[in-house]
Amino acid sequence: MEERVASVRAFDRFYTEVIGVPDATVHDTACSPSEARTILELAARERVAAADLRRLLGLDAGHVDRTLTKLEAEGLVTRERAAGAHHEVIGLTPAGREVFAALEARSAARVRALLAGLSEEEQERLVSAMGTIRRLLGDRTPGTPPYVIRPPRSGDFGWVVFRHGALYAREYGWGPGFEALVAEIVAGYVREYDPARYAGWIAEVDGERAGCVFCAPKDDQTAQLRMLLVEPWARGMGIGSRLVEECLRFATAAGYRRIMLWTRDVLTSARKIYQAAGFELVDAHKGEESGKEFMEQIWARDLR
């Protein structure tokens, strides 16, 4: 544990040195670091009680009061007593909003310059890693989209095979034979791809792949939903249901009259998603994978 603590602290020092503390980008303005930080916190809220502001800043009452007094004298903040209450409410003035905009522009320029020194792939890796850190440490920033859905691109297909193999080996004990099956399905999708009849989707959370699903023809009138997967850490966000919805929407628009899927009875979470989307069990028979027995299942539903 102590080695991990040391690693986190080392990262904190390194990151602060590289990116700077939030107010370090305004060293050439009249704002002190604490004043700039106060403006940034106030800009994220319409109005805030003084006690809440102190909590957000992590500073003592005297320090915050002196900072607010100076900002008020400069016409950047307002301080009013809340109606029928004894606490003070703080807000930014229009001039304060202008200062905030300048701080934001300068901060964005600094980050932009930092990213410019990295390749496209390195930028994606950096953003993904930062998203992972935020998610693991419990960041729940209001207004941040929980995930995005996009078409697959080069590199995603290998990830689909890898994650199916690794995830199902860990959760169900399925061996390399299952991974090979997924690899064959993916290869067939890529080889036979026709945008009028085939489609796929990748779900991302903070730039990190979190799930996938694909739609391919079973026959001229029937589509097949294939390779639905949601990473364990991304479950409960509605990603699985959204991926299935995308598949149904595409299959309908592509002119298919029916859609089916193949699954196994041990995949209970996926089955609940299929049932909620209107699929019904139409066939089942005994199957085996890596020495483990289960029921192979075919689910289907009409599209029109």
CORWO-V678962 format. One record per backbone hydrogen bond with DSSP energy under -0.5 kcal/mol. NH is the residue of the N-H (numbers start at 1). CO is the residue of the C=O. Records with the same first field share a line. If there is no record, write none. Layout:
BEGIN
NH->CO + CO
END
This chain:
BEGIN
5->1
6->2
7->3
8->4
9->5
10->6
11->7
12->8
13->9
14->10
15->11
16->12
17->13
18->14
19->15
20->15 + 16
24->21
26->23
27->24
29->26
36->32
37->33
38->34
39->35
40->36
41->37
42->38
43->39
44->40
45->42
48->90
50->88
53->49
54->50
55->51
56->52
57->53
58->54
59->54
64->60
65->61
66->62
67->63
68->64
69->65
70->66
71->67
72->68
73->69
74->70
75->72
76->71
77->71
78->91
80->89
82->87
85->82
89->80
90->48
91->78
93->76
97->93
98->94
99->95
100->96
101->97
102->98
103->99
104->100
105->101
106->102
107->103
108->104
109->105
110->106
111->107
112->108
113->109
114->110
115->111
116->112
117->113 + 114
118->115
123->119
124->120
125->121
126->122
127->123
128->124
129->125
130->126
131->127
132->128
133->129
134->130
135->131
136->132
137->133
138->135
139->134
144->141
145->143
148->204
150->202
156->153
157->153
159->155
160->156
161->157
162->158
163->159
164->160
165->161
166->162
167->163
168->164
169->165
170->166
171->167
172->168
173->168 + 169
174->168
178->175
179->175
180->176
181->177
182->178
183->179
184->180
185->181
186->182
187->183
188->184
189->185
190->186
191->187
192->188
193->189 + 190
197->194
198->194
199->215
201->213
202->150
203->211
204->148
205->208
208->205
210->203
211->203
212->229
213->201
214->226
215->199
216->224
218->222
219->222
223->258
224->216
225->260
226->214
229->212
231->210
234->231
235->231 + 232
237->234
242->238
243->239
244->240
245->241
246->242
247->243
248->244
249->245
250->246
251->247
252->248
253->249
254->250
255->252
256->251
257->221
258->221
259->301
260->223
261->299
262->225
263->297
265->295
267->264
268->266
271->267
272->268
273->269
274->270
275->271
276->272
277->273
278->275
279->274
280->300
282->298
283->298
285->296
287->294
289->292
292->289
294->287
296->285 + 294
297->263
298->283
299->261
300->280
301->259
303->257
304->257
END
